[in-house]
Amino acid sequence: MTEVSSSHERLDVEIEALDSAPVPILRVRPAGARPDAALLHFHGGGFRKGSPQMFADSVARIAAACEIQVFAVGYRLSGECAFPGAMDDAVTAYRWVAGMIPGERLGLWGDSAGGGLAAALLLRLRQLEIPGPAGAFLFSPWADLRNIAGSYRENRRTDERFSLEQATEAAGAYLSGHPAEDPMVSPVLGDWTGQPRLVVQCSDSEVLRDDALLLTRTAEDAGVDVRVKVHEGVPHIWNLSYPATPASESAISYMAEQLEELFGRNSRR
């Protein structure tokens, strides 16, 4: 059992690398987590960096707050394998976890590039005729690799964590010549008909604001149940700092509420 410290308390969270998984997966299981539901997490990092281990502390804190176990996926990064390597790993991870947790009790969760990957995974699962999850929780998803959103310009002075220059470089490495218009890399361009609930959170002052809002509008226009919350004046991926700031507490409280609505109250409370 791994103890994760918090500004409020010490949390008991079991963090285990699952050696039997077909791709690298870290299971993050808080004490008292609901036993019959889970989230499949895809980390951010522009498809260039990051790992489940790097994000384990943040994931553990959020998982404990939401009382749910999380399977964090170590998908291949662009330095090792360009598209579709990350997507192939996402599909493999989903199929493997769905063999233990039924899709109707499984949600996707991703932040930044991982949020875009989670959104694109929903579209890919439908292409492959694989039963999808109950919903997806997207933190500031990078969902349009064309990188043409107005918020890149409007928020360039207020977003110190991501920029058009970084997005252009990262997209080039990930796409490696693949067209950015493909919905499998830019899910804002996909057909969202029949997809499950999306819970989207972003900041009004980050460069990916418009990606999140365009994805929201596209899904809503297709009849998807979308819950969106735009937070004011917070940095990109502020929610991962939970519980360090009131804004991060607000974001994770909203996530927990939406999880409870999706899966029901944790009977182990």
C-alpha positions in Angstrom: 0.0 0.0 0.0 1.4 3.4 -1.0 0.7 6.4 1.1 0.0 9.6 -0.8 0.3 12.8 1.3 -2.2 15.6 0.9 -2.5 19.1 2.4 -5.6 17.8 4.2 -4.6 14.2 5.2 -2.6 11.2 4.3 -4.4 9.0 1.7 -4.1 5.2 1.5 -3.8 4.4 -2.2 -2.4 1.2 -3.7 -0.4 1.9 -6.8 0.6 -1.2 -8.8 2.2 -1.8 -12.2 0.1 -4.5 -13.9 2.7 -6.8 -15.5 0.0 -8.9 -17.1 -1.3 -6.0 -19.2 -0.6 -5.9 -22.9 0.6 -2.3 -22.7 2.1 -0.5 -19.6 -0.8 0.1 -17.1 -0.6 1.4 -13.6 -3.5 0.6 -11.4 -4.3 3.3 -8.8 -6.7 2.0 -6.2 -7.7 4.1 -3.2 -8.9 2.4 0.0 -12.7 2.5 -0.1 -12.9 2.9 -3.9 -16.1 1.6 -5.4 -15.3 -2.0 -6.5 -17.4 -2.2 -9.6 -16.4 0.9 -11.6 -13.2 2.4 -12.9 -11.6 5.1 -15.1 -9.1 4.6 -17.8 -6.6 7.5 -17.8 -4.5 9.0 -20.6 -1.9 11.5 -19.5 -0.9 14.7 -21.2 2.4 15.8 -22.5 1.8 16.7 -26.1 2.2 13.0 -27.1 6.0 13.6 -26.6 6.5 13.1 -22.8 4.9 11.8 -19.7 4.1 8.4 -18.2 1.7 6.9 -15.7 4.4 7.1 -13.1 5.0 10.8 -13.7 1.3 11.5 -13.1 0.7 8.9 -10.4 0.7 11.4 -7.5 -2.0 13.6 -9.1 -4.0 10.6 -10.3 -3.9 9.1 -6.8 -5.2 12.3 -5.1 -8.0 12.7 -7.6 -8.9 9.0 -7.5 -9.1 9.1 -3.7 -11.3 12.2 -3.8 -13.6 10.5 -6.4 -13.5 7.1 -4.6 -12.7 5.3 -7.8 -9.9 3.1 -9.1 -8.0 4.3 -12.1 -6.1 2.4 -14.8 -3.4 4.7 -16.1 -2.1 3.9 -19.6 1.5 4.2 -20.7 0.9 4.7 -24.4 3.8 5.0 -26.9 5.1 8.5 -27.3 5.9 10.3 -30.6 9.6 9.9 -30.1 9.2 6.1 -30.2 6.2 5.8 -32.5 4.1 8.4 -34.3 0.4 8.1 -34.9 -1.3 5.6 -34.8 0.9 4.1 -32.0 -0.8 5.9 -29.1 -4.3 5.1 -30.5 -3.4 1.5 -31.0 -2.2 1.3 -27.4 -5.4 3.1 -26.2 -7.6 0.6 -28.0 -5.6 -2.3 -26.6 -5.7 -0.9 -23.1 -9.4 -0.3 -23.3 -10.2 -3.8 -24.5 -8.1 -5.3 -21.8 -9.6 -3.3 -18.9 -13.1 -3.8 -20.3 -12.5 -7.5 -19.9 -12.5 -6.9 -16.1 -14.8 -3.8 -15.8 -17.8 -3.8 -18.1 -18.0 -0.8 -20.4 -21.2 0.5 -18.7 -19.1 0.8 -15.5 -16.0 2.2 -17.2 -15.2 5.8 -18.0 -12.4 7.4 -20.0 -10.4 10.2 -18.4 -7.7 12.4 -20.1 -5.9 15.7 -19.8 -4.6 17.9 -22.5 -3.2 15.5 -25.3 -4.5 12.6 -23.2 -7.9 14.3 -23.3 -7.8 14.5 -27.1 -6.7 10.8 -27.2 -9.6 9.8 -25.0 -12.0 11.7 -27.2 -10.6 10.2 -30.3 -10.7 6.7 -28.7 -14.5 7.0 -28.4 -14.7 7.5 -32.2 -12.2 4.7 -32.9 -14.1 2.2 -30.7 -17.2 2.8 -32.8 -15.2 2.3 -36.0 -14.1 -1.0 -34.7 -17.6 -1.9 -33.4 -16.3 -2.3 -29.9 -18.9 -1.5 -27.2 -17.8 1.8 -25.7 -17.6 3.2 -22.1 -20.2 5.0 -20.1 -18.7 8.4 -20.6 -15.5 10.4 -20.7 -14.0 13.1 -18.5 -11.8 15.5 -20.4 -9.5 18.1 -18.8 -8.6 20.8 -21.4 -8.5 18.4 -24.3 -6.1 19.1 -27.2 -8.7 18.0 -29.7 -7.8 19.8 -32.9 -4.3 19.2 -34.2 -4.8 21.7 -37.0 -3.9 24.2 -34.2 -6.1 27.0 -35.8 -8.2 28.0 -32.7 -8.4 31.7 -32.0 -7.6 31.1 -28.3 -4.0 30.3 -29.3 -3.7 34.0 -30.1 -6.1 35.4 -27.5 -4.6 33.6 -24.6 -1.0 33.6 -25.6 -0.1 35.9 -22.7 -2.1 34.2 -20.1 -1.1 30.6 -20.8 2.4 29.9 -19.7 2.1 26.1 -20.0 1.3 25.6 -23.6 1.6 27.7 -26.8 1.0 27.6 -30.5 4.7 27.1 -31.1 4.7 24.1 -28.7 1.5 22.7 -30.3 2.9 23.0 -33.8 6.1 21.2 -32.9 4.3 18.5 -30.9 1.7 17.9 -33.6 4.3 17.6 -36.3 6.1 14.9 -34.3 2.9 13.0 -33.5 1.4 13.2 -37.0 4.7 12.6 -38.9 2.9 13.5 -42.2 -0.5 12.1 -41.2 -3.3 14.6 -42.0 -4.4 16.7 -39.0 -8.0 16.6 -40.5 -8.4 13.0 -39.5 -10.9 12.7 -36.7 -8.7 10.1 -35.1 -6.2 12.9 -34.3 -8.6 15.8 -34.3 -11.8 14.5 -32.8 -13.5 17.9 -33.1 -14.0 16.9 -36.8 -15.6 13.5 -36.1 -19.2 12.3 -36.2 -20.3 12.2 -32.5 -23.7 10.7 -33.1 -24.6 8.1 -30.5 -21.6 8.7 -28.3 -21.8 8.6 -24.4 -21.8 11.5 -22.0 -18.9 13.9 -22.1 -17.8 15.9 -19.0 -15.5 18.7 -20.2 -13.6 21.2 -18.1 -11.3 23.9 -19.3 -10.0 27.4 -18.4 -11.1 30.6 -20.1 -7.5 31.8 -20.1 -5.7 28.8 -21.7 -4.8 28.3 -25.4 -6.8 25.1 -25.6 -10.1 26.8 -24.5 -11.5 26.7 -28.0 -10.5 23.1 -28.6 -12.6 22.2 -25.6 -15.5 24.4 -26.6 -15.5 23.3 -30.2 -15.5 19.6 -29.1 -18.4 20.4 -26.8 -20.5 22.1 -29.6 -19.7 19.3 -32.1 -20.9 16.6 -29.7 -23.9 18.6 -28.5 -25.0 19.2 -32.1 -24.8 15.4 -32.6 -27.2 14.9 -29.6 -24.5 13.9 -27.1 -25.2 14.6 -23.4 -22.3 17.1 -22.7 -21.6 18.7 -19.3 -19.1 21.5 -19.6 -17.6 23.8 -17.0 -15.3 26.7 -17.9 -13.2 28.0 -15.0 -12.0 31.5 -14.8 -8.3 32.6 -14.7 -6.7 29.3 -14.0 -3.7 27.8 -15.8 -3.7 24.9 -18.2 -4.3 21.6 -16.3 -4.7 23.4 -13.0 -7.0 20.5 -11.9 -4.1 18.1 -11.6 -2.7 20.1 -8.7 -5.7 19.0 -6.5 -6.1 19.9 -3.6 -3.5 22.6 -3.7 -5.9 25.4 -4.8 -9.5 26.3 -4.4 -9.9 26.1 -8.2 -8.5 22.6 -8.3 -10.8 21.6 -5.5 -13.8 23.0 -7.4 -12.8 21.1 -10.5 -12.4 17.7 -8.8 -15.6 18.3 -6.7 -17.4 18.7 -10.0 -15.8 15.6 -11.4 -16.8 13.6 -8.3 -20.4 14.8 -8.7 -20.5 13.8 -12.3 -19.0 10.4 -11.5 -21.6 9.8 -8.9 -24.4 10.7 -11.3 -22.9 8.4 -13.9 -22.2 5.4 -11.8 -24.3 5.9 -8.7 -23.3 6.5 -5.1 -20.4 4.4 -3.8 -22.0 1.8 -1.7 -18.8 1.5 0.4 -19.1 5.0 1.8 
